[in-house]
Structures are given as structure tokens and as C-alpha cells.
């Protein structure tokens, strides 16, 4: 929508705002099947697809004006091009001279960084540029001459502030800073962007304040985050006159002085808001007690159209009346976190459309009883995902006899609830994650879940015998304890994750898992070697990931049995000195990644038989002296990536390095 507006594709019509007119046009095009597979998530974000034939038609009509190129020195841009998309796959920053570009209306740059000073000179001369989208260090770019700019999308992890000249872009309609994770401040003059419709600052977690007087941006329709400040012009009442829609996160509610001030935000009138997050703290490292939380939250009642609600660090004793009386009947997703003084949950079982419920760190909660379910014959009729974490005082979770509960619940997480001794048995579960609770809960819960396909168990010193004897449909299993009898009869298992485990060898039952496709070993600090014969039965294994196994010294020749293996990752295994010669039998291997193995000193020349290998990555293996000569025979190898390996960097230096003749045929080489 922002690009449509920027390029003048949305005509004005009377008093109708361009955003509303754009929505009307989108609906008409959808009705005419121009757009298909329309999906709207709970945040109000809409995605769609365009039919192939219509895309080809649009391309043929606009082909002379719209140009998509790969950035390299030989790239040619048609003189008729007015909208240019450039993708830079090279780490070289000087592959294109942007100063030679003809005047453009749209410039979108994605991929690796470019020469910013080069780009800065180009932008400073572009008087008619309407769309600019790039992801590099832009702190030195001045936008003073870009008076026609209407759409600006910037994404850089390094930048902490925007140029103050950004606030002089009086025609700007869209400012997208979604991926500027380290951005600490918006321009002080942001209030001067009178035509701004969309301000996207999602994921800008380092922002701690807002510019003054954002309430003056009367056309603003999307503001993803607002941080309440103490200064004049930074209060929550700045939201009062804004017709916001979609997603809104309000942080810093501890700065709201009274319920009257909170009511002035006028949330109840914002009928197009779909997702609302209310947070009293700015970061997960800060928590405090707030005296008037109950009054403030009561005054922040949203419109009944809301679909997603998130409340963080609320320190009232009770949830507000609009939650207890269910005045938000259309909620689909609820998250309640760090509401540590609340001792009772609202009757959420009455919410007919609720699909996802996350409860975390409600420390005063002791019982989940009939008030949680409400008085309906079937409670939580649509709930699919339920997570209860860090309920440190929770003792009992009961149900009401004679009523149906959680008929559609497929995913349940119960974690770090040490006092919990009773919970309901739910037969419909397909995914179960349970940890750091009473071990007596395991057997009845798992035995009653007869259609379980994914199970993750953690934080138990001992596991009951025969725990998985009825779980023949289990597809994914993650456990801290592993023994051969637990893996018996799991003929359908496709994913096995073993982590934080003290095993010295892999369980014997592993060789019976003929359907297993993914095996992940993480933080198995006592594991010295993989078994020589224990891998024989893994005929379907396509992915093997071994990470942070501090004593692993050998993969063993047994890996040669893994003839279906396509992806092998070895990360953080400092005792590993080489790979076994039997690696030559991995005839299906496409991706080999070795990272942070400081003991690795050589690779076997038998690697030359990996005829399908397309990616080889070696990172931070400081003692690896050279690549095997057989690398020159890997004709399918498309990408070689080497980082933090000083010996390899020297030997693989272009033209002059000793290993250069062995790798010169590889299309993409990245060494740093």
C-alpha cells in the first residue's frame, strides 16, 4: 500500500484518505481475482499472491520502466528504467557506480552492503526520487534534497540514530525502520512529517523514548510502538486523536500518572486495532511495583474488535473488569506475562474464538479452577495452543466434571511449575513440552495423549519406565535423558533431539529408528565418539547436527553408513581433530558446515568423493592448516565460506595462495 501511494497509483477522492482509498482498490482487485490467497493474521497484516498470468501481463506492460538486476560491474540499466531493484550478492562494496544512474522514481537495494559514500552522492542529487529502500549504514546520508521522497525503508543493525534531515521530508508517507534493532532515537522533528501514514518501528528494542508531539501526525494510521514518556508532549494522550489500526505496542505505562490520563489514549474508539500490547517496563531486565496499575489498566479498555492482547509486567492484584466480564469477545490470542501479583485468571474459557493462550510468571497463582472455564457447556472451544510457564506457586489445575474442556487443544507447554501436582488429561494433544514439574505428572499425562507426535521433556533427573510404550505415532522427541528402552517401538520417529545430557555413548535403540530424518546432539559433554555400528539402521537420516559436545574427539567411521545424509553441521567441538575417511561414502551430502572446532587440524582428502556437495563452510577453526587437495574435484561446489581461519585465509588468497588452484573453480568464495 505504501508503494502504491508513493508512486501516485492511488487517486484522491474527496475527503477519503489515501489509505482508505487504497484499501478500497485492494478489495476491488481481490474481487476481480487480481490478487489471490488473501490471508490476514491477528496483527492485521495482509499477505496475498498474484496469478502468474497477471504477473506476466504486468511485467510486459511495465517492463521498460521496472528493472531488476544483480549488482556487478557489467550490469546494464535501460535508460527507460524509472523503478530499479538491485540485489548485491557480493561482499565487495564497489561493484556498481551508483553515481552513473539516471534519474529514478524508485530505488530498492537489497543484499550485501554497497559503497555508502557513493550512494550518498547519488541520493543527494536525486530531486524526484519517491521510493528509497536499502539496508546499510545510512547515518551520514542527508535527505535535504529528497523533497519528493514518500517511501523510506531503512534496515541496518549498526545505526543508532537517524539523520535529523529525515524530519524535513514533508511528503513522506511511509517510514519503515522495522529491522533497525539498535536504533536508540527517532529524529526530534518527526512531528513535522505531516503526511506520514505508516511508522513501523517493530523490533527497535533499543528505543527508550518517542519524539514530542506525535499526536500532531493526524494522517498516521499505523504506529507499531509508542513509548510513554514523562516529558510534555510524550504522554499517552498523544494517541488520542490518531485513527490507528493494525498492531500497537504501548510501553512505559509506569509513566502514566492517572486513570484519566490513560483514558485520554482513547483506545476504546480505535475500532481498527487488531493487536494491542500493554507493557509497564521497557526491557526484561527491569521490574518494579506500581501503585495504580489496576486503575490504569481499567482505563485502557480496547475496542471489542481486538483480536490479540498482550499484557506484560502488570502488578495489580486483579485483572480489569473488561477482561473479567469478557468485553473483548473476538480475541484469538492472549499473552499474560510477569503479572506476578494476580492470583486469579479471568474466565477465558468463554472466549469462542481464542486459539492461543500464553501464561508466564504469574507467581501468585495457586489454583486453576472452574472460574477459569466459565459456565459454558464446552470451555475453550477453539483453543489450539496453551502455554503455562514459571507459575512458581501453582499447585492444582482442575477441570469441571460433566463439561467438555479443550476439545481442539493440540499443543501444551507446562514448564517450571515445581509445585504442580494435578493437571487435566487431554487426549487431543499432538505436541507436548513439559519440564521442571513433578515427575508424577509425566506418566498419566503422556499415556492419555494417544495421538502425540511431538514430545519435549526437560528438567527431570529420572524418567518413569515405559513412558513412551504407547507413543507409536511419535514423530519428534527431545529429551535430556536418553536410554535404549525409551527409543523402542518408535518406528515413526523422524526427529530426535538429545541435549544437556551426560550420556557417554548414543543409545543402542538408535539403530532401530529407520524413519529418522533429523538427529541433533547438543551439549552432550560426556560424549566422546559416535558409535561405529550404532548408525547402521539410520537409512533415512538426512540431517545430523552436533553442537557444543566438549569432549567429542571422533565421529567414528560409522558415519559412512549415513548414505542419505544431506546436511552435516559440527559446531563447538574443540576436541575434534579431523573427520573420518568414511565421509567419502556420504554420497548424498550437499551441505557441510564446521564451526568453532579449534582442535581441527586437517580434513581428509576423501572429501573429493562428495560429488553433490554444494556448500562448504569452515568458521573459526584456527588450527586448520589447509584444505585437502581433492577439493578441486568437487564440481558441484557452489559456495565456499571461510571465516576466522588465519591459515586458510593465507593459503586461499586469490591467485597467490597455495590452495587457490584447488578452489578457483568455485563460483562464490567468501573469505574473511
Helices and strands as residue ranges (DSSP letters): H 2-6, H 18-31, E 35-40, E 46-50, H 52-62, E 66-70, E 83-88, G 98-100, E 106-111, H 116-125, E 131-134, E 151-154, G 164-168, E 174-176, G 190-192, E 198-200, G 214-216, E 222-223, E 225-227, G 236-239, E 246-251, G 253-255, H 259-263, G 267-269, E 273-279, H 293-299, E 308-312, H 321-324, E 333-337, G 348-350, E 356-360, E 367-368, H 370-373, E 378-379, E 385-389, E 396-397, E 404-405, E 411-415, E 431-435, H 440-448, E 454-458, E 476-479, H 484-487, E 495-499, G 508-512, E 518-522, E 543-547, G 557-561, E 567-571, G 581-585, E 591-595, G 605-609, E 615-619, G 629-633, E 639-643, H 646-651, H 660-663, E 668-671
